Amino acid sequence: MEKIRRPIAVFDSGVGGISVLRELVRLMPYEDFLYYGDSANAPYGTKTTMEVRQLTIEHTNYFLERNAKAVAIACNTATSAAVRVLREMYPNLPLVGIEPALKPAVTARPHSKILVMATPMTISEEKFHRLLAKYETMADIYPLACPGLMEFVEDGRIHDPQLIPFLEELLADAKHNQIESVVLGCTHYPFVKDAIAQVLGNHVEIYDGGYGTAAELKRRVIQAGLLEEDHTRCGKVVFENSLLDESKLTLCKTLLEV
Ligand code: DGL
């Protein structure tokens, strides 16, 4: 009889969390993954904290119904709204969230000018303010809310001719301030990293939290004694989306290969 395997659930407001999923798959190719995007309710970044918290809790409950053994909240916005509450609700579940990767950026270039790009909600949340307070004496940090940017990725328009002019306008002040590093504080943004580099110049170092989050989840899964034992098997990735639209699932598969 075939062994019943429990998947690792990966959640985002849409397709952005695939930038975390691809790191998870690289680190644990033998695991099964359930990737769930809530595109019907996206964007999360312009909603209220309570709305995003409620949606994230509902989806986590669904992952547990699906017998998930671990959960990655691969969305900075959902993490800032809900991770604390989820940890209280499920103290024994290996669960990680994602936050802007300020630490590696500050460590690599102390006292540099660092731009943090994220959704309006992430930037206004208390969790982000605490993160800023931790590093603000070690670098010049410029938070930038980027409404409208995730939509390029969500709609599969990562090579859209409108993207560069959009970024030119969004990043005009950052360019003027001679930013040296950029932290991508939204999981959709790594898919437009090349366009951001094109606008700000290739001397700018760009960071995202995808690898760190994946590595942390692997540690938690090991700690819980839940890591798949057969490292020779090839795990499967199942995509689901609240928008019942086949083209969204096709986009998910394409982004996993980017
Ligand atoms: N991918 C999400 C994040 O990391 C946000 C996109 C949205 O606004 O829904 O914050």
Residues whose N, C-alpha, C, O or C-beta is under 5 A from the ligand:
A	BS01	DGL	S13 G16 A42 P43 Y44 G45 T46 A74 C75 N76 T77 T119 M150 G185 C186 T187 H188
